[in-house]
């Protein structure tokens, strides 16, 4: 409720403020929100990285005007190394300190990882790289650059925006109208669909997922397989739901964020999956890791090595643990194999319905490593999925005899099941039109159909959304990264 009030107040102030001053309202609101959610520590880290990346941009631009290419390269390299060291050093601080035998001071370990560090650090890297390439201009208004880094809807979990594109969005806010029908429809479409994915589906099915992942050996293999499937849908609904909500909020202010998800689970292979999953991260890794390594320009073997390197970085970016590395390498190997199969007699395995089924199974399997707190739990979970290996009965956990099943009542399971069916149908319809559900609703539906769906979704969210207070509120999954 407090966040809702904050949004309303910010929007009203934004609306009554003259066009050229609106960007300042957005900057001040972003600073307040980040301080509120991330505390002084989180805001300080973001401000430091913002100032440092702006300074590196100015330095690179200075050498560019003098045509000193070597100096530009040195400045870019230093900037990338510093930001990468901040990000990965912070994530792997505990592991590194244990390997070299140094104990991390208690006060430092208590600080934890600043919210959104992974996202805005990659934005800083993309900015200085784009200045080097001439795609972004350095030395402009530092406060507007700060708004690019700190825009509060994307601060916590992205999308990872490009500075030049976002600068154009900031300028558009000057002409944003209060009563803009198309803007309102698009914003409401994304907002309602995102809230449905998050509050009705993700937060609900996350309850049985948590129970089974906590003690997988206590459940039958059917239950464990169900939990694996549910987590596949939970992380999609949670992260894509977040993105849709933030796109909807940003649309209120005339800012269009990058769409991060385009029906990823309906793709024909793992390569295509990454063209629909976390798109801004995929594009970042392609532009700033894969292509600089040589991309596919140096032969098949080099392309495979570059692909594995990209997904190794992707795994490390997500978290400090062997499980994330395994998850990343697994996707790297699957990408390499899919690329090879596309040019072989095994092409039928990476296209059509067969390809979709195999891709979904592989991606779902990989999510086990992503969700498990460590390799021990991941391997135990996988072992528990094998029929008749564990001591628990086949259907242990799948019963309402002693009360709720896996933490959910019968009505809760009905809500989850019907909601997942609706999600799948909407994704399938959108996929056929090369779109996504909220965009399809905003641009391709008539007013009557759209209005009916909006009312239906609003009622479903109000009645069946998972609400709570304190520890009962489930944070967004990607907020931890």
N, C-alpha and C positions, 0 to 999 in steps of 0.2 A: 504493500500500500504506500509506503514511504517513497519507493522508487516511482510509482505512478504519479504521486503528487509532484515529485521533482521534475518529471517529464512535462507535466501540464504547466507548471510554473515557468520552466525553461521555454516551452513553446509559446506561451503568452508573451513573455519578455521578448522573444525572438520576433514575434509578429508585430508588436508595437514599436520595435526599434527601426529606425531608418536603414535602408538597404546596405549602405556602406559600413554601418556599424554592427551589423548582425554577426559577422565573423568573430567580433570581440565577445559577444554574448555566448557564442558557442565555445570559445576558448575558455572563458571564465567558468562556464557550466562544466566543462570537461575537467578543469583543474579541481573544482569543488567535488565532483563525483569521484575522481580518482583518489583524492584525499580522504573522502568518506569511506570508500571501499578498500583502498589499499593502504590507508594510514600515511603518516608522514614518511615512513620508510619507503613505501612503494612509489610515492610521488617523487621523492628525492632521487631514487634510482632512475626513474623515467626522465626526469629533468636533466640529470647528468648525461645520460646517453643521447638525449635530444641535443644538448649543447655541444657535446663532443662530435656527433655526426655532422652537425651544421658547420662546425669549425673545419672538419676534414673536407667537407664540400667546398668551402671557401678556399682552402689550401690547394685542392686539386684544380679548381677553377683558375686560381692565380697562375699556376704553372701552365695551364692550358692556354691562357692568353699570351704567354711567352713562348709557346710551342716547345716546351721542355718535356718531351714525352717520357723520358726516363724518370724525371722527378715526379710526374703524374703517377706513373706506375708504382714508384716507391711509396708515395703517399697513400694510394689506394690499397696496396698490400699491407701497409702498417695499420690502416683503418680496419680492414677485414680481419687481420690477426687479432687486433685489440678487442673488437666486438665478439669475435668467435671465442676468444679466451674468456671474456666476461660471461658469455652464455654457457659454454660447455664447462668452464672452470667452476662456475657456480653450481651447475647441475651435478657435476661429478666431484664436488669438493670433499664429501665424506669418503668416497671411494679412493680418491687420490691420496688423501691424508692417511688412510689406513694402509695403503700400499707402501708409503714412504715412512710409516711409523710415527707420524705427528698427529697429536690429538687436537681436534678443532675446538677452540675456546667455546664454552657454553653459550655465551652471549651471541656469538656469531651463528652457531647452529640453530639457536632459537629464532633467528630472524627468518629463516626459511627462504624459499624462492619467491622473489617479488611477482605479484600477479601480472601476467601478460608479458613477462620478460622475453620469452621465446618469440613472440609475435613482433614486438616493437624493435627487438634487436635485429631481426631479419629485415624489417623495414629500413633500419639505419644502414644496413649493408647494401640493400637494393638502391638506396638513395645515393650513396657515394659512388657506387658502381655506375649508376645512370648518369651522374655528373661526369664521370670519366668518359663514358660513351657519348656524351653530348645530348642525352635524352632528357636531362633535368638541368635547370639553371640554378647555380648557387649564388649566395650573396643577396638574396631577396629579403623580404620582411621576415625576421627571425621568429616573430610571434605567429605568423601564418604557417611557418614550417613546424612550429610547436603544435599548432592545431592539427596538422597532418599526422604528427606522431601521437597526439593525445586525444583525438576525437573519441569520446567516451563509449559510443556503441561498439567500436572495434578494438578498444584498448585491451580488453580482457582476453578475447579469443579470436581476434582477427575479424574479417579477412586481412591478409597481408597486402596492403594497397601500394601502388606505385605513386611516387610523389607528384610527377607531372600530371597524371590523371586526376589525382585527388585535388590538386591545386585548381583545376578547372571546375571541379564540383563545388569548391569553396566559393569561387566567383559566382556561380549560379545562384547561391543563396540570396544574393542581393535582389533578385527578381522573384523570389518565392512568394506566392500569393496565399492568403489565408484560406480562401474558398476556391480551391483548384480541384475540380471533380476527378480528373484523371489521377492526380497525385494522391488524393484521398483514397480512391478505389485501390490503387496499387499498394499504398502503404497498409491499408486495412487488410487486404488480401494476404500479404506477407505476414503481417502481425498475427492474424487469426490462425493461419496455417501453422506458423511457428509455435504459437502457444498450444495448439492442439497436439503437435508432435511432442513437445516437451512435457506439458502438464498432464495430458490425458494418457499418453503412451509411455514415454521414456521414464517418467518418475514412478509410474505404476509397475511396469515390468522390471524396473531396477530392484524392486524388493525381493522377488524370488531369485534374481541373479546374485544378489549379495549373499543370500542364505546358502546357496549351493556352492559358490566359489569359496566361502569361508570354510566349509567342511565337506568337500566333494565325496569323500569316502563313506559318508553316512547316507548317501543316496544311490538309488539304482541307476543303471546306465541310461535308461530312458529319461530319467529326471535330469541327469547331467547333460545329455544331448539337448534336451529342451532348454536348459539354462544357457548353453552355448548359442543356440538359435536366438533366444531372447536377448542375449547381450549384443548379438549382431544387429538386431533391430533397435536396441536401447541406444547404442552409441550413435547410430545413424539419426534417430529421432532427436536425441539430445543435442548433437552438434549441428545438424542441419536445422533443427528447430531454433537453436541460438542464432544462427546466421539469418534465418528468415525473420526472426523478431527484430534483429538489429537493422536489417535492410528496411523493414517496415518503419522503425523509429527514425532512421536517417532520412527516409523519404518524406517524412513530415517537415523536415527542414530543407528539402530540395537537394539532398545529397544522395547519390546512387552508389551504393557499395557493390563490390564485386560479388557475384553469385558464387558460392563455394561448393554447391552440390547440384548435380544434374542427374538424377535417377541412377546412382552408381551401381545398385544391385541388379539392374536390368542389363548391364553391359555384357558383351559376348566373351570377354576374356579379362585377365588381370591388367593387361596394358590399358584397355579401354576403361576399366574400373577407375584407374587413377586420372582419367580425363573427366571423371564425374565426381570424384571424391576429393575434398579439400583442394579445390582447383587452384586457389591462390598459392598454396604451398607447392603443389605440383609445378606450377609455372615458375615459381621462384627457383626451385631446384633445377629445373630445365635450363633457365636462363643464366643462372649464376653459379651452377656447379657442373651440370652435364655438358653444356656447350663449351665452356672454358676448358674442360678436360679433353675436348675433341669431338664430343657427341658421337655421331655415326659416320664421321668423315674419314676415319682411319682404319676401316676394316671391321669385320664381324667380331673378331676376338676383342679388339679395343672397345667396340661398342658395348660388348657384354661386361667388360671390366668397368667401364664408365657407369653403366647402369647399376652394377653392384655397389660402386662407390656412392652413387646418389642415394640409394636406399640404406646404405650404412649410415650416412649423414642423417637421413630421415629418421632412422631409429634412434640415433643419439639425440636428435633434436627433441624427440617426444619425451624422453625420460632417462634418468640415471639408473640403469639396471640392465642386466644381461637379457632380460625378457624383451626389452625394447629393441636391443641389437638383433636378437633372433627374429623378432617380428619383421624388422626392416630387411634383413638378409633374406628371409623367406620370400618376401614380396619381390626382392631383387631377382632371386632365382626364378620365381614364377614369371616375371616379366621377360627375362632372357629366354626361357623355354617357350613362352607364348609367341615371342617374335620369331623364333626358329620354326615353330610349328606352322605359322602363317604361310611359310614358304615351302612346306613339305606336304606329304600325303596325309599327315595327321591334322591337316587344316580343319577338318570337321570337329575337332576337339576344342577349337577356339573360335567357333562361330555358330550362329543359330541357337536353337534351344539347348542343344548339348553344351555348347560353349557357356551359355548363361548359367546352366546348372553347375557345371564344373567350377566356374569362376566363383559362384556364390558359396559353394562348399569350401573352396580353398581360402577365400577371404574370411569365412566364418571360423575356420580352423585357426587361422593366423591370429584372430582376435583373442583367442585363449591366452596367448603369450602377452598380448597387450593388456588384458584385464588382470591376469594373475599378479599378485604382489612380488613373487619371486619364481625362479625356475622350479623349485621344489613343488610349489603349489601347481604350477602349470603342468608339470609332468604327471603329478598325481591326478589332476583333473582329466588329462588325456587318457590315463590308464583307467580311470573310472568310467570312461565312455565305451570301453571294450566290454562286450557282453560276457557275463558269467566270470569275470576276473575278480571283482570285488566280493566282499562278504555280504553286502546289502542285497536285498531282493531286487528283481528286475524293475518293479514299479515302486520301490520305496520312495516315499515323498509325494507320490501322486495320489493322494487320498484326502477326502474331507471328513473322514470318520472321527478324527480327534480335533476338529475345528478347521480353521482356514488351511488351505493347501499352499505351502511355500509362502506363507504370510499374506495370502490374498483369499478373500471369501469367494463364493461361487459367482456372485454378482460382479465382483471385481474382475474375475477371469473372463466373464462374458463381455464386460466393457473393453478389456484389453484385446480380446479376440476380434470383436466386431470393429474396433478401431484399427487394428492391424490390417484387416480385410479392406476397410475403406482406404487406408494409406496405400496398400498395394494396387488397388483398382485405380486410384488417382494417379499414382506414379506410372502405371501402365498406359493410361490414357495420355498423360503428358509426354511419355517417351515416344509414343507414336507420332506426336506432333512436334517432336524435337524441342520440348519445352519442359517446364516444371509446374507442379500444381498451382502455386500462387500466381505465377506469371500467366498461366493459361486462363485462370479465373479472371484476372485483371484485364486481359487483352482480347480473349477469344469468346467469352461468354456474353450473353445478353444481360440486360439490367435485371430482368425478372429472375432468371436462373441464379445469377450472381447474388442478388439480394437474399433469395431463399437460402442459399448455401451459407452466406454470412450469418444469417440469423440462426441457422442450425448449428454452425460451429460455435458461435457465441454461447448458445444455450448448453451445448455439450461441455464446453470449457468451464462455464459457471457451475454446472451441476456435477460433472464427473471429474473435473480437474483435481489433481492432488494438491491440497493446501495444507499448511501447517505453520508452525512457529519454531524458532530456535533450531535445534538439532533435527527437527522433522523436515526442514526444508532441504531438498536435494540441490546442491550447487551444480553448475554446468560441468560436465566431464572434462572439457578441455581447459577449464579455468586453472587446472593444476599444472598446465604446461606453459 
